[in-house]
Structure formats: C-alpha cells, structure tokens
Amino acid sequence: MKTKRELRPWQVGERYAELAAVYTDITLEELRRSPLASPAPVVLLQPSAADPQPSALFNGFWLSPNGATAAGVNSIGGSVAIASATASGPVTATPSVLGGFTADFFTADSSHLFFPNLGGGLAIYSVANPTSYVVAGSASSVVGALAAGAPSSVVVFNINPTNPVGTDLLWIDTAMSSPPALIAHDVMPSFFLAQNKSTIVYAFAQANNALSGIYTLAVP
C-alpha cells in the first residue's frame, strides 16, 4: 500500500523561503528580484546615463535552471543579452540576433545559453563569456532545440537543412569537445525529451513506408 508523504508546516516554510520572483517594472524600467516568503525587492538593472532603458532587453526573459542568470531580447534590434538574476550588475550583450524561439534557452547545468541565430544555425554562448560563441550548423535553419539532462552540457536539437523530405536530428556538446553527431535522418520536425531528459522521442513518417512510426533513443 502506498502512503502519502505529508510536509510539516516548518518544512513547507523552508521550501517556500527558497523561492524568489524575478520580474520587470515597466514603469521604472527596472529588472527586480524578490523573495516570496518575505518580499524585499532588489533592483538588478536600472536606467543610467549610459543605458537609459536596460530592462527593455527583458520585456520577455528566460531564467537559467539555477536561477542565477536572466537572458532577454532587445525589443528594438532583437539582439540577445544576459544579466545576473541574483545581484545588481551590468547587461552583457551578445552579437547575435534571435531567429526563433525554443522550449529551452539554457543547458541543464546553466553553463551555456543557446538559441536559433537569425543568420542561420544555433548560436551557443558560454554564460561566463557571452561575447564568445559558436554557431553550429550555420548553413541550416534551426527548427527546435532542447537541453538534455546528462551530460548536462549537451543540447539536442533538430535543424532544417536544404532537405524537402524532413529534418535531421542532431546532438551537440555545447562545450564543443566533440563535433555534432547525427541521431536520425529525415525525421518529422517535432521531437521531445522524456522527463528524465535522457531519452529522445521522435517520429518518422513517409507514405507507404513500413518504418513509419514513433521511435525512442537514448541521448548519446
């Protein structure tokens, strides 16, 4: 018989105390962070003479899994920039322009951010040095990208090459310690990862082809 584990009030409080909200104040053009248990907003970004509208970069933003980094898009030029989500600091702009949206924006270990590059391929940046980057598959158009769970510095993504039949599903190490690896060829342009982030689920479909179906494969 299964039993339901109940949290004691102090355990609920401890977990609640760990939570914080990161948000923008569009009136003051500020990016802020505040604990939820005892609200006390801290200004992360605020206007200055050099940067009069810093939070304009973060009208819509993503947080890294560890909650330490915020990444946003400049509402005017579409370039991507990052800033600390825990303490006041500067905005660091990347030279890349967002070319599309993906379900994930950071790797599982929060060490890299990645997004479709407007000029083609997948832009990959180290959070520690966001001005240095690699564009993977620069001759291709990225359809989707997801962060794999193990190893944590790996991204699984599919690209749309000059292939009218379907897309290629690739595996990339964001640290670039190994070249991109082909997982599957001519698959449907949609895929997802299982809850454990270690299993890829994808589909192959062609008329009158007995191999058409849904497949699973372990992340390399």
FENZIZI-V329806 format. One record per backbone hydrogen bond with DSSP energy under -0.5 kcal/mol. CO is the residue of the C=O (numbers start at 1). NH is the residue of the N-H. If there is no record, write none. Layout:
# FENZIZI-V329806
co:CO nh:NH
co:CO nh:NH
This chain:
# FENZIZI-V329806
co:3 nh:5
co:8 nh:11
co:8 nh:12
co:9 nh:13
co:10 nh:14
co:11 nh:15
co:12 nh:16
co:13 nh:17
co:14 nh:18
co:15 nh:18
co:16 nh:19
co:19 nh:36
co:19 nh:37
co:21 nh:34
co:23 nh:32
co:24 nh:26
co:25 nh:29
co:25 nh:30
co:28 nh:47
co:29 nh:55
co:30 nh:25
co:30 nh:32
co:31 nh:44
co:31 nh:45
co:32 nh:23
co:33 nh:42
co:34 nh:21
co:42 nh:33
co:42 nh:44
co:44 nh:89
co:45 nh:31
co:51 nh:48
co:51 nh:54
co:53 nh:56
co:54 nh:57
co:55 nh:58
co:56 nh:59
co:56 nh:75
co:60 nh:73
co:62 nh:71
co:64 nh:67
co:68 nh:85
co:68 nh:86
co:69 nh:64
co:70 nh:83
co:71 nh:62
co:72 nh:81
co:74 nh:78
co:78 nh:98
co:79 nh:74
co:80 nh:94
co:81 nh:72
co:82 nh:92
co:83 nh:70
co:91 nh:93
co:92 nh:82
co:96 nh:80
co:97 nh:118
co:105 nh:114
co:107 nh:110
co:111 nh:127
co:112 nh:107
co:113 nh:125
co:115 nh:123
co:116 nh:99
co:116 nh:100
co:117 nh:120
co:121 nh:117
co:121 nh:123
co:122 nh:136
co:123 nh:115
co:124 nh:134
co:125 nh:113
co:126 nh:129
co:127 nh:130
co:129 nh:126
co:129 nh:132
co:131 nh:133
co:132 nh:126
co:134 nh:124
co:134 nh:136
co:135 nh:138
co:136 nh:122
co:137 nh:140
co:140 nh:121
co:140 nh:142
co:141 nh:160
co:144 nh:158
co:145 nh:104
co:146 nh:156
co:148 nh:108
co:151 nh:154
co:152 nh:108
co:152 nh:109
co:153 nh:174
co:153 nh:175
co:154 nh:148
co:155 nh:157
co:155 nh:172
co:156 nh:146
co:157 nh:170
co:158 nh:143
co:158 nh:144
co:159 nh:161
co:159 nh:168
co:160 nh:141
co:161 nh:163
co:167 nh:187
co:168 nh:159
co:168 nh:170
co:169 nh:183
co:169 nh:184
co:170 nh:157
co:171 nh:181
co:172 nh:155
co:172 nh:174
co:173 nh:176
co:178 nh:173
co:181 nh:171
co:184 nh:169
co:187 nh:167
co:190 nh:203
co:192 nh:201
co:194 nh:197
co:197 nh:149
co:197 nh:150
co:198 nh:219
co:199 nh:194
co:200 nh:217
co:201 nh:192
co:202 nh:215
co:203 nh:188
co:204 nh:213
co:206 nh:209
co:208 nh:210
co:209 nh:212
co:213 nh:204
co:215 nh:202
co:217 nh:200
